[in-house]
Amino acid sequence: MKPIITVIISALLLSGCFDSSFDTYMRKGKDALINANYNEAIKNLDNALIEEPTNKDAIALMKKAKEKKEKSENKKVIDDFTKDTEEMYRKLKSLGDGINTMVDNVTYEEALSKVEILKPMNEKLVELNPKWQDDKVVGEAFSNLVSAYHNLNFTYRLVIESTEQPEPEITTTGNGEVSEFEAVRNRKIQPSLAFVDFRQNMESYKNTINKLKDNNQ
């Protein structure tokens, strides 16, 4: 009986000692993937594919490892970006709250006050611009936030200008057409258009961030 047990144990030990390089790389790749060590996983799976380039399991695991690595890297970028911009988003939102679409409930004094509050935010955006403007993951969200800032600032500046400048005098031409109508109309509608753009920019920023977070869980 003992010789048989000895033979079985020896066979098992030998089979472990003589695992193929492919099996070794696959085992190490799987372990690294489980432990979220994606670079190590990719390195071992790449070696496994050198041994067996057409192996479906190795190809599938490599694809999974690369996807996991990309999502992990993207998540870090999104988290860093959110830390840099979330406070500004909240401030912009609070500065736009309570304004109706026509922006006719904003007083001259309120517009002046909010333009002053917005000034230092422009410096922050300029500071963040080199870091996020061309980022392939969050560049679009940053562009939306920048546009939101400029459109809100433009809204309040238009309110100030329309209050400080005298109302254009409406005159008619010889054939009875109103020559100053467009000037008056533009002064009334421009703040509204800028504010609508601001709201759209803010919504786009938030939707983009939420979508990125969902896609990189």
Disulfide bonds with the S-S distance in Angstrom:
none
